[in-house]
Amino acid sequence: MSCLICERIAMIKSGQNPYFVSELPTGYVALADSQYFHGYTLFLA
């Protein structure tokens, strides 16, 4: 079983993450699955 972050990155790489925003040189930016605060984003290193 892989970690949650690894699963999210794999989804981004396969084009299956609808929350993906952008790829940066050191990681990925994605919207959070749960939007408690509107526009809450995550950086996945």
Beta strands, then each sheet from edge to edge (+ up, - down):
strand 1: 20-24
strand 2: 27-31
strand 3: 41-44
sheet 1: 1+ 2- 3+
end
